[in-house]
Amino acid sequence: MPIDNIFGTTVNLLARNIDLRSRSHTMISANLANVETPNYTPTALSFEDELKGALKGKKGGSPAITHPKHIPLKGQSDSLQQVQGQVIETPSLSPGKDSNGVELEAEMSRMAENQIMYNASIQILAKKFEGIRSAIRENK
């Protein structure tokens, strides 16, 4: 039985969000690790709009099909699992003498924001499961 039928959209959305935030954290960490690498162009993972689109697409009935040869899938979790995010280059407007595009302060800010959103998603997911556990215990 798909998770959709047991928990609804919230659990699937939070799970996918946590996965994508983890990938984003890895990319930000790579940018920070290469702060002194000549000619390095930092990257970021853009996925928020894609997640919103997957949710809106399902409310309309079916997930968005990105290629005419793709087989349409059914179910919210399928639509959310298709969200992979898009890797984009985020070079500095004023790269250093070695053409490194990493801005240390901007990357640290992105990492802090990403970590806050990751932690918030974990806390919401934990509360959701706590509510389910409580409901099960009350019905014993």
C-alpha positions as CSV (number, residue, x, y, z in Angstrom):
1,M,0.0,0.0,0.0
2,P,1.5,3.4,-0.9
3,I,2.4,5.8,1.9
4,D,-0.1,8.2,0.3
5,N,-3.0,6.1,1.4
6,I,-1.8,5.9,5.0
7,F,-0.3,9.3,5.8
8,G,-1.5,11.7,3.1
9,T,0.5,14.2,1.2
10,T,2.3,15.8,4.2
11,V,4.6,12.9,5.0
12,N,5.6,12.4,1.3
13,L,6.2,16.1,0.9
14,L,8.3,16.4,4.0
15,A,10.3,13.2,3.1
16,R,11.1,14.6,-0.3
17,N,11.9,18.0,1.1
18,I,14.4,16.4,3.6
19,D,16.1,14.4,0.8
20,L,16.4,17.5,-1.4
21,R,17.7,19.7,1.4
22,S,20.3,17.0,2.2
23,R,21.5,17.2,-1.5
24,S,21.5,21.0,-1.3
25,H,23.6,20.8,1.9
26,T,26.2,18.6,0.1
27,M,26.4,21.1,-2.8
28,I,26.8,24.1,-0.4
29,S,29.5,22.2,1.4
30,A,31.3,21.5,-1.8
31,N,31.2,25.2,-2.6
32,L,32.7,26.1,0.7
33,A,35.4,23.4,0.4
34,N,36.4,25.0,-3.0
35,V,36.5,28.6,-1.8
36,E,40.2,28.8,-2.7
37,T,40.0,26.6,-5.9
38,P,41.0,28.7,-9.0
39,N,38.2,28.9,-11.7
40,Y,35.7,27.2,-9.4
41,T,32.0,28.0,-10.2
42,P,29.7,27.3,-7.3
43,T,26.4,25.4,-7.8
44,A,23.1,25.3,-6.0
45,L,20.1,23.0,-6.1
46,S,16.8,24.7,-7.0
47,F,13.8,22.6,-6.1
48,E,11.2,24.6,-4.2
49,D,9.2,25.6,-7.3
50,E,9.3,22.1,-8.6
51,L,7.9,20.7,-5.3
52,K,5.1,23.3,-5.4
53,G,4.4,22.4,-9.0
54,A,4.2,18.7,-8.1
55,L,1.7,19.4,-5.4
56,K,-0.5,21.7,-7.6
57,G,-0.3,19.2,-10.5
58,K,-1.7,16.5,-8.3
59,K,-4.6,18.6,-7.0
60,G,-5.6,18.9,-10.7
61,G,-5.6,15.1,-11.1
62,S,-2.3,13.9,-12.6
63,P,1.4,14.7,-12.3
64,A,3.0,16.9,-14.8
65,I,4.6,15.0,-17.7
66,T,7.9,16.5,-18.8
67,H,8.4,14.5,-22.0
68,P,5.9,13.1,-24.5
69,K,7.3,9.6,-24.2
70,H,7.1,9.5,-20.4
71,I,4.5,7.1,-18.9
72,P,2.0,8.9,-16.7
73,L,2.2,7.8,-13.1
74,K,-0.6,7.8,-10.6
75,G,-0.5,8.9,-7.0
76,Q,0.9,11.9,-5.1
77,S,4.0,10.1,-4.0
78,D,4.9,9.3,-7.6
79,S,4.6,13.0,-8.5
80,L,6.7,14.1,-5.5
81,Q,9.3,11.4,-6.1
82,Q,9.8,12.7,-9.6
83,V,11.1,16.0,-8.2
84,Q,14.9,16.0,-8.5
85,G,15.7,19.7,-8.4
86,Q,17.8,21.5,-10.9
87,V,21.5,22.1,-10.4
88,I,22.3,25.7,-11.3
89,E,25.5,27.6,-11.4
90,T,25.7,30.6,-8.9
91,P,28.9,32.5,-9.8
92,S,29.8,35.6,-7.9
93,L,29.1,38.9,-9.6
94,S,32.7,39.9,-8.7
95,P,34.9,36.8,-8.8
96,G,38.4,36.9,-7.2
97,K,41.7,37.3,-9.0
98,D,41.8,33.5,-9.5
99,S,38.3,33.6,-11.1
100,N,36.8,31.7,-8.1
101,G,33.1,32.5,-7.9
102,V,32.4,31.4,-4.3
103,E,31.3,34.1,-1.9
104,L,32.0,32.8,1.5
105,E,29.4,34.9,3.4
106,A,26.6,34.1,0.8
107,E,27.4,30.3,1.0
108,M,27.4,30.4,4.8
109,S,24.1,32.2,4.8
110,R,22.6,29.6,2.3
111,M,23.9,26.8,4.5
112,A,22.3,28.3,7.6
113,E,19.0,28.8,5.9
114,N,19.0,25.3,4.4
115,Q,19.9,23.8,7.8
116,I,17.0,25.7,9.5
117,M,14.5,24.4,6.8
118,Y,15.9,20.9,7.1
119,N,15.5,20.9,10.9
120,A,12.0,22.4,10.6
121,S,11.0,19.6,8.2
122,I,12.3,17.0,10.6
123,Q,10.4,18.4,13.5
124,I,7.2,18.6,11.6
125,L,7.6,15.0,10.4
126,A,8.3,13.9,14.0
127,K,5.1,15.7,15.2
128,K,3.1,14.0,12.4
129,F,4.3,10.6,13.5
130,E,3.8,11.5,17.1
131,G,0.1,12.3,16.3
132,I,-0.3,9.0,14.5
133,R,1.2,7.1,17.3
134,S,-1.0,8.9,19.8
135,A,-4.1,8.0,17.7
136,I,-3.1,4.4,17.6
137,R,-2.6,4.2,21.4
138,E,-6.0,5.8,22.1
139,N,-7.8,3.2,19.9
140,K,-6.3,0.2,21.8
